Amino acid sequence: MTGYGVPAPSALDGLDVPALHRWLVGHREALLGDLVGYAGRETPSDDPALLAAGLRYVQNWVTERLGEPDSRTLHASPDHGDVLVLEYAGTGAGLLTLLAHYDTVWPAGTLAEWPVRVDDDIVTGPGVFDMKAGLVQAVWAVLALRRAGLPLPRLRLLLNGDEEVGSPFSRPLIERACADAAAVLVFEASADGAVKTARKGVGLFEVHVRGVESHAGLDPAAGASAIDEIARVVSVLHAATDHDEGTTVNVGLLHGGTRSNVVAGSAHAGIDVRVRSAAAQARIDELLQGLTPRDRRVGIDVRGGWNRPVMERGPANVAVYELARSAAAQLGVDLAETAVGGASDGNFAAALGRPVLDGLGAVGGGAHARHEHVSIAGMLERAAVAAGVITAFAEGHPPAGRRGQAGARATRAASPFPSEAAR
């Protein structure tokens, strides 16, 4: 056990990850059918009716695969997709929280023009990569462990319906579900096959400037231009970008004034900020709070805040990554890690100090794009890796057959699975 409550890679010494993978490969068609069925349900973030129908489908499917949960809590949202939390008792003492979102960026009707298709190893369709394949992999990882008779920690599966719009309703529920977990596994898609040990924090801000209107030709000195002031603000904000630090400040929206012959009385800027560290976040906060107008007749009002905190690459996240890397190594895979600019619900868990491993989901590409796709072979591989990580957290219940290195070799030589007839 590491100093962060995460099992050391040696916890997998007696586990036969290739056997888990072989069983999953043997059930390829069933796993694929689950993905195609799930992806065939549209769940756009802005359509409450479709989200509700999609969540009912997912709940029924998870229950069909894993059985009735020991507890089931539905949190109804008035404006977004509901949040469902399912808990399954384990054979060990640990607790893992698994995060997955069921909403997608694709609007209703997308499936009619872009249906889910399977072409050899590749599945395409709206939402397959971000992130419906990830949930399918998580469920099948648990199934593989059960079939092998391997220990499981207590599992808390949270299904979120508003991740793609920033998790405004689900954030406190996610934080509550992660607060007491030994670790949090996020089944968002991988980044070119790499899992994610760090994500940038995201700030969404607005700067509103109030000027004084006047006639631009008859009495220009009587006015105080909000556009002149916000132009200076934009310059200051963009100058705060520091690529070496990993900080970007982007003014993506700019509006102001009413007519060309009127000194502008108002202006507005929409700002996206990405930071890699808490120190950078503090620097941007100080900058925004210190914005002052050159003309005293002008007022500046900064609104908004940090949509997601920073997920830094700390020792706890690295410890979970090393566990996953050890599981992948048994499959001959050198599992890479990466840091990305996009955020996920894993950011919330990391801010609580929980060990987090993100990007355990699909291998593929095209998030939010018309070439969104996943690899079926990649799904099978990552489900086996996830299974290895999950069983390692079943405290006090090491995998059967662990007897040091000699026992580990013996365990790998003989599959832990029942006969194929028991499928």
C-alpha atoms as one frame of an Amber mdcrd trajectory, in Angstrom:
protein
   0.000   0.000   0.000   1.319   3.458  -0.891   1.195   6.411   1.464  -1.961
   7.611  -0.311  -4.084   4.548   0.409  -3.526   3.235  -3.113  -2.313  -0.351
  -3.517   1.213  -0.658  -4.848   1.703  -2.307  -8.270   2.875  -5.428  -6.428
  -0.771  -5.918  -5.422  -1.258  -7.349  -8.928   1.559  -9.891  -8.696  -0.857
 -12.785  -8.272  -3.482 -11.566 -10.711  -3.839 -12.991 -14.204  -4.877  -9.932
 -16.229  -4.465 -11.791 -19.557  -7.059 -14.317 -18.357  -9.475 -11.488 -17.663
  -8.767 -10.175 -21.145  -9.318 -13.582 -22.749 -12.706 -13.893 -21.080 -13.671
 -10.429 -22.304 -12.534 -11.276 -25.847 -14.726 -14.371 -25.630 -17.674 -12.076
 -24.882 -16.842  -9.504 -27.535 -20.189  -9.696 -29.287 -22.180  -9.213 -26.101
 -20.046  -6.229 -25.079 -20.368  -4.766 -28.570 -24.120  -5.277 -28.488 -24.295
  -3.352 -25.239 -22.412  -0.413 -26.760 -24.513  -0.359 -29.931 -27.735  -0.511
 -27.922 -26.631   2.256 -25.577 -25.278   4.503 -28.341 -28.555   4.006 -30.187
 -30.260   6.067 -27.468 -29.914   9.810 -27.953 -29.071  11.709 -24.765 -28.389
  15.365 -25.646 -27.532  17.548 -22.661 -30.309  20.028 -23.485 -33.203  17.582
 -23.885 -34.650  16.537 -20.491 -37.100  14.052 -21.998 -34.442  12.178 -23.967
 -32.080  12.293 -20.995 -34.736  10.755 -18.749 -35.472   8.008 -21.266 -31.755
   7.383 -21.739 -31.134   7.095 -18.011 -34.000   4.618 -17.629 -32.437   2.533
 -20.374 -28.995   2.670 -18.752 -30.380   1.827 -15.326 -32.207  -1.211 -16.671
 -29.150  -2.341 -18.613 -26.759  -1.980 -15.660 -29.203  -3.852 -13.429 -29.556
  -6.603 -16.016 -25.780  -7.015 -16.179 -24.787  -6.497 -12.540 -27.995  -7.302
 -10.679 -29.980  -5.160  -8.283 -27.734  -2.675  -6.473 -27.582  -2.597  -2.698
 -28.672   1.015  -2.849 -30.107   3.207  -5.549 -30.497   6.987  -5.298 -31.982
   9.171  -8.020 -31.359  12.898  -7.755 -33.892  14.719  -9.931 -32.750  17.914
 -11.634 -35.255  20.602 -12.634 -33.173  21.832 -15.560 -30.648  19.147 -16.520
 -30.233  15.399 -16.670 -30.859  13.526 -13.423 -28.036  11.929 -11.445 -28.240
   8.255 -10.510 -25.998   6.682  -7.865 -25.842   2.879  -7.622 -23.905   1.058
  -4.904 -22.815  -2.559  -4.973 -21.419  -4.334  -1.945 -17.980  -5.835  -2.356
 -16.100  -8.782  -0.929 -13.390  -6.446   0.346 -13.355  -3.426   2.616 -12.357
  -0.769   0.105 -14.637   1.682  -1.685 -14.169   2.890  -5.239 -16.252   5.561
  -6.923 -16.716   5.157 -10.676 -17.759   8.246 -12.633 -19.490   8.251 -16.008
 -21.750  10.733 -17.760 -24.565   9.690 -20.052 -25.276  13.045 -21.700 -23.687
  13.954 -25.050 -23.155  17.107 -27.103 -25.156  15.708 -30.029 -28.624  17.227
 -30.630 -31.793  15.220 -31.031 -32.124  13.799 -34.532 -28.398  13.199 -35.066
 -28.859   9.418 -35.171 -31.220   9.735 -38.144 -28.422  11.162 -40.281 -25.494
   9.475 -38.540 -26.504   6.064 -37.167 -24.244   3.840 -35.110 -22.149   1.635
 -37.398 -19.712  -1.228 -36.843 -16.920  -1.739 -39.361 -14.554  -4.526 -38.349
 -12.852  -3.193 -35.182 -14.314   0.318 -35.337 -17.625   1.606 -33.984 -18.753
   5.070 -35.069 -21.695   7.138 -33.948 -22.660  10.076 -31.746 -21.383   9.652
 -28.206 -19.547   6.346 -28.642 -16.174   7.881 -27.721 -17.390  10.582 -25.338
 -18.263   8.597 -23.399 -20.694   5.728 -23.802 -18.024   3.108 -24.447 -16.423
   3.978 -21.102 -19.490   2.967 -19.092 -19.793  -0.273 -21.063 -16.155  -1.041
 -20.262 -16.670  -0.340 -16.555 -19.635  -2.717 -16.332 -17.823  -5.463 -18.209
 -14.727  -5.046 -16.012 -16.910  -5.850 -13.001 -18.504  -8.770 -14.834 -15.073
 -10.214 -15.648 -14.010 -10.037 -12.003 -17.217 -11.675 -10.830 -16.903 -14.461
 -13.365 -13.316 -15.072 -12.260 -14.336 -15.214  -8.609 -11.948 -12.382  -7.815
 -12.523  -9.933  -4.962 -14.272  -6.640  -5.482 -14.312  -3.510  -3.348 -17.560
  -1.749  -2.641 -18.463   0.105  -5.821 -20.297   3.382  -6.118 -21.304   4.136
  -9.708 -22.424   7.700 -10.416 -24.175   8.428 -13.698 -24.228  12.123 -14.526
 -26.568  13.840 -16.985 -25.078  17.331 -17.202 -21.312  16.858 -17.607 -21.178
  18.313 -21.104 -22.639  21.599 -19.846 -20.271  21.919 -16.898 -21.996  19.731
 -14.263 -23.906  22.632 -12.624 -26.457  20.360 -10.926 -24.309  17.309 -10.359
 -21.189  18.891  -8.851 -22.193  18.671  -5.157 -23.493  15.139  -5.726 -20.212
  14.122  -7.343 -18.251  15.632  -4.473 -20.388  13.762  -1.953 -19.988  10.493
  -3.838 -16.209  10.866  -3.995 -15.444  12.260  -0.542 -14.994   8.899   1.234
 -13.672   6.841  -1.690 -10.242   5.233  -1.594  -9.904   6.356  -5.216 -12.004
   7.629  -8.096 -11.928   6.046 -11.544 -13.242   8.214 -14.367 -14.279   6.351
 -17.507 -13.911   9.307 -19.838 -12.205   8.495 -23.137  -8.444   8.162 -23.346
  -6.228  10.685 -25.121  -4.686   8.795 -28.031  -4.649   5.762 -25.781  -3.131
   7.533 -22.764  -4.883   7.793 -19.426  -5.124  11.214 -17.821  -3.323  12.025
 -14.585  -3.776  15.798 -14.853  -6.392  18.157 -16.221  -6.428  21.908 -16.342
  -8.806  23.935 -14.246 -11.407  25.882 -16.194 -12.588  29.388 -15.424 -15.571
  30.942 -17.194 -15.767  34.676 -16.638 -17.563  37.716 -17.985 -16.357  41.310
 -17.839 -19.111  43.916 -18.001 -18.108  47.534 -18.593 -20.469  50.463 -17.992
 -19.608  53.668 -19.800 -21.333  56.984 -20.425 -23.180  57.506 -23.698 -22.958
  60.712 -25.697 -23.168  61.897 -29.305 -19.936  60.885 -31.006 -19.902  63.992
 -33.195 -21.604  66.765 -31.198 -20.292  66.072 -27.709 -17.738  63.245 -27.648
 -15.947  64.498 -24.516 -19.152  64.101 -22.519 -19.018  60.368 -23.068 -16.858
  57.638 -21.560 -16.482  54.752 -24.003 -17.082  51.267 -22.647 -15.576  49.872
 -25.854 -12.356  51.832 -25.386 -12.120  50.474 -21.848 -12.890  46.873 -22.716
 -10.306  46.978 -25.500  -7.709  47.718 -22.837  -9.096  44.920 -20.660  -8.821
  42.422 -23.532  -5.196  43.418 -24.050  -4.429  42.885 -20.358  -6.201  39.535
 -20.274  -4.537  38.126 -23.364  -1.168  39.228 -22.038  -1.812  36.976 -19.015
  -1.505  33.869 -21.202   1.652  31.983 -20.259   2.200  28.841 -22.321   5.208
  27.778 -20.275   3.056  27.919 -17.159   0.224  26.149 -18.991  -2.140  29.102
 -18.695  -4.377  30.345 -21.496  -6.754  33.297 -21.307  -9.071  33.624 -24.267
 -11.614  36.372 -24.859 -13.938  34.494 -27.165 -16.929  36.811 -27.097 -16.999
  40.600 -27.377 -20.036  42.860 -27.630 -20.499  46.583 -27.126 -22.215  49.788
 -28.066 -25.436  50.538 -29.873 -24.550  52.662 -32.922 -21.411  53.908 -34.585
 -22.285  57.543 -33.841 -22.835  56.930 -30.131 -20.019  56.741 -27.563 -20.541
  53.224 -26.232 -22.321  53.016 -22.912 -21.773  49.293 -22.382 -19.559  46.436
 -23.444 -19.227  42.793 -22.523 -16.496  40.150 -22.905 -16.799  36.377 -22.455
 -13.601  34.723 -21.237 -12.332  31.140 -21.056  -9.351  30.507 -18.746  -7.359
  27.273 -18.475  -4.746  26.747 -15.765  -2.478  23.869 -14.828  -1.879  24.709
 -11.170  -3.506  26.278  -8.146  -0.799  28.968  -8.205  -1.760  29.961 -11.744
  -5.412  30.014 -10.735  -4.581  32.410  -7.885  -2.630  34.632 -10.296  -5.595
  34.925 -12.654  -7.963  35.608  -9.752  -5.740  38.472  -8.626  -5.578  39.847
 -12.163  -9.360  39.804 -12.602  -9.998  41.341  -9.211  -7.498  44.094  -9.967
  -8.996  45.289 -13.241  -9.503  49.047 -12.948 -10.748  51.529 -15.555  -8.544
  54.286 -16.912 -11.525  56.666 -16.914 -13.094  57.008 -13.459 -16.538  57.438
 -14.999 -16.398  53.851 -16.234 -17.305  50.846 -14.109 -15.913  47.315 -14.483
 -17.789  44.287 -13.116 -16.266  40.796 -13.260 -18.668  37.856 -13.004 -18.350
  34.098 -13.194 -15.867  31.778 -11.569 -14.010  28.493 -11.784 -16.211  25.931
 -13.441 -13.792  23.161 -12.551 -10.819  23.198 -10.192  -7.383  22.067 -11.263
  -6.600  18.352 -11.308  -2.862  18.415 -10.697  -0.512  15.512 -11.346   0.183
  14.713  -7.722   1.631  11.567  -6.100  -1.829  10.139  -5.359  -2.914  10.253
  -9.021   0.420   8.840 -10.108   0.004   5.954  -7.661  -3.286   4.882  -9.294
  -1.706   5.313 -12.723   1.195   3.032 -11.771  -1.332   0.408 -10.691  -3.083
   0.621 -14.077   0.253   0.606 -15.874   1.196  -2.608 -14.078  -2.085  -4.236
 -15.138  -1.573  -3.117 -18.751   1.998  -4.412 -18.766   0.661  -7.942 -18.301
  -1.057  -7.472 -21.665   2.154  -6.247 -23.283   0.868  -2.664 -23.287   3.011
   0.259 -22.158   0.205   2.427 -20.815   1.029   6.109 -21.232  -0.187   9.000
 -19.110  -0.866  12.553 -20.170  -2.136  15.949 -19.049  -4.936  17.586 -21.028
  -6.498  21.018 -21.281 -10.077  19.772 -21.092 -11.822  19.216 -17.773 -14.055
  16.434 -16.466 -15.888  15.481 -13.296 -12.575  14.015 -12.144 -11.455  17.588
 -11.430 -13.986  17.783  -8.597 -12.729  14.559  -7.026  -9.111  15.658  -7.277
  -9.918  18.944  -5.543 -11.150  16.879  -2.575  -7.741  15.237  -2.326  -8.936
  11.882  -3.669  -6.595   9.788  -5.856  -8.018  10.014  -9.375  -7.334   8.153
 -12.589  -9.128   9.634 -15.586  -9.314   8.518 -19.207  -9.938   4.828 -18.419
 -12.560   4.737 -21.143 -12.454   4.246 -24.880  -9.472   4.058 -27.180 -10.394
   5.961 -30.312 -10.883   9.599 -31.196 -13.074  12.374 -32.546 -14.691  13.681
 -29.367 -17.487  16.129 -30.266 -16.743  15.576 -33.967 -18.390  13.709 -36.836
 -15.544  11.190 -36.940 -16.123  10.069 -33.343 -15.119   6.403 -33.101 -13.862
   3.681 -30.772 -11.825   0.526 -31.141 -13.525  -2.667 -29.963 -10.152  -4.274
 -29.274  -9.263  -1.196 -27.251 -12.457  -1.570 -25.223 -11.612  -5.165 -24.367
  -8.064  -4.247 -23.401  -9.061  -1.306 -21.204 -11.862  -3.264 -19.529  -9.249
  -5.833 -18.466  -6.935  -3.085 -17.205  -9.794  -1.486 -15.263 -10.651  -4.862
 -13.769  -7.087  -5.191 -12.500  -7.223  -1.770 -10.876 -10.633  -2.403  -9.314
  -9.777  -5.737  -7.692  -6.551  -4.332  -6.240  -8.676  -2.057  -4.025 -10.509
  -4.969  -2.376  -8.614  -4.555   0.902  -7.846  -7.672   2.874  -8.938  -9.996
   0.084  -5.955 -10.619  -2.216  -6.620 -12.524  -5.434  -6.781 -16.263  -4.909
  -3.505 -18.002  -5.622  -1.199 -15.157  -4.566   1.763 -16.945  -3.033   4.638
 -14.698  -3.956   6.283 -14.796  -7.356   6.150 -18.557  -7.737   2.460 -18.556
  -6.891   1.899 -15.677  -9.267   3.383 -17.639 -12.131   1.204 -20.622 -11.271
  -1.888 -18.459 -11.113  -1.178 -17.022 -14.545  -0.584 -20.442 -16.011  -4.076
 -21.650 -15.075  -7.058 -19.440 -15.870  -9.125 -18.501 -12.791 -12.319 -18.673
 -14.816 -14.950 -21.418 -14.700 -15.473 -23.552 -17.750 -16.864 -21.919 -20.858
 -20.095 -23.826 -20.292 -20.707 -21.598 -17.273 -20.992 -18.522 -19.467
